[in-house]
Amino acid sequence: MSAAQPAGVEHQFADAVLEGAGVRLSPLGPGDVDDVTAGCRDELTQRWLPLPSPYTHDVARAFIEDIAPGMHASGAGIVRRIEVGGRLCGVIDLKKTDWRARTTEIGYWVAPWGRGRGLAGRASKLLADWALSEQGMARVVIHCAVGNMSSQRAAVSAGFTREGVARSAGIVHAGRVDLVVFGKVSSDLDVA
Ligand SMILES: CC(C)(COP(=O)(O)OP(=O)(O)OC[C@H]1O[C@@H](n2cnc3c(N)ncnc32)[C@H](O)[C@@H]1OP(=O)(O)O)[C@@H](O)C(=O)NCCC(=O)NCCS
């Protein structure tokens, strides 16, 4: 455990800014409240992610000021804004990290004004490859609802392999859903 880590936390991701493939992954800040609120209020985001509804400015502020820093401090993960040309176009995170098994999971949404440019796939490749090559992870997963085709395409474009379907494994506002499991492991980087 390094001296910079809180007591009881054995591992944490580096608080890094990642850049590549036309995207920048950087920490959320107080200036992101309006864009996070708008992105999370969006109908498609609410369809596929079980976020609070209504998604208010206070919910966004709590996510940015408390939940995201808490995820990092506890070692559970890391939250980054997906930034293009200085504007927040989405949010991506690593979550449910198991430092003993060296596994973690990517989640994301892209705001309506950022969609259609492959941002989720590009951001996922950047974050997953960093986690595997520089942060000691052995396996990164992405779970997509079976009907969420754009998310499944994003996972494939990020170099993930479709591994199977976990039945009744997820929830959305409409109810329980089967989740397609996509995985990327460290040896995949050798052939990328
Ligand atoms: C999933 C999401 C992040 C993808 O956003 P994006 O990166 O802008 O995705 P794009 O629109 O560029 O589409 C990505 C791919 O899906 C394809 N696609 C888009 N809509 C599709 C559809 N309805 N059916 C099939 N394929 C579709 C695109 O053609 C593209 O394919 P390609 O990589 O082969 O070119 C975005 O739709 C979103 O925020 N959805 C709501 C939240 C969400 O679902 N989060 C993920 C939970 S697992």
The ligand as a Gaussian input file, in Angstrom:
#p B3LYP/6-31G(d) Opt

LIG

0 1
 C      -24.459000       2.874000     -26.118000
 C      -23.945000       4.285000     -26.415000
 C      -22.956000       4.710000     -25.346000
 C      -23.223000       4.228000     -27.787000
 O      -22.935000       5.550000     -28.162000
 P      -21.911000       5.861000     -29.361000
 O      -20.529000       5.539000     -28.968000
 O      -22.189000       7.244000     -29.817000
 O      -22.378000       4.779000     -30.423000
 P      -22.570000       4.980000     -31.999000
 O      -23.854000       5.675000     -32.284000
 O      -21.317000       5.588000     -32.552000
 O      -22.757000       3.471000     -32.472000
 C      -21.795000       2.482000     -32.177000
 C      -22.016000       1.311000     -33.117000
 O      -23.335000       0.807000     -32.941000
 C      -24.032000       0.821000     -34.178000
 N      -25.428000       1.122000     -33.852000
 C      -25.963000       2.276000     -33.419000
 N      -27.287000       2.124000     -33.216000
 C      -27.576000       0.827000     -33.533000
 C      -28.760000       0.048000     -33.538000
 N      -29.932000       0.564000     -33.156000
 N      -28.681000      -1.250000     -33.923000
 C      -27.509000      -1.802000     -34.296000
 N      -26.340000      -1.107000     -34.300000
 C      -26.393000       0.192000     -33.930000
 C      -23.341000       1.894000     -34.983000
 O      -23.534000       1.692000     -36.373000
 C      -21.913000       1.675000     -34.588000
 O      -21.437000       0.520000     -35.224000
 P      -19.934000       0.357000     -35.752000
 O      -19.059000       0.436000     -34.510000
 O      -19.902000      -0.976000     -36.364000
 O      -19.699000       1.503000     -36.668000
 C      -25.110000       5.314000     -26.492000
 O      -26.074000       4.875000     -27.409000
 C      -25.758000       5.537000     -25.125000
 O      -25.315000       6.389000     -24.356000
 N      -26.836000       4.782000     -24.833000
 C      -27.534000       4.930000     -23.553000
 C      -26.714000       4.427000     -22.352000
 C      -26.209000       3.015000     -22.578000
 O      -26.812000       2.212000     -23.272000
 N      -25.067000       2.720000     -21.958000
 C      -24.445000       1.415000     -22.077000
 C      -25.041000       0.458000     -21.103000
 S      -24.285000      -1.151000     -21.324000

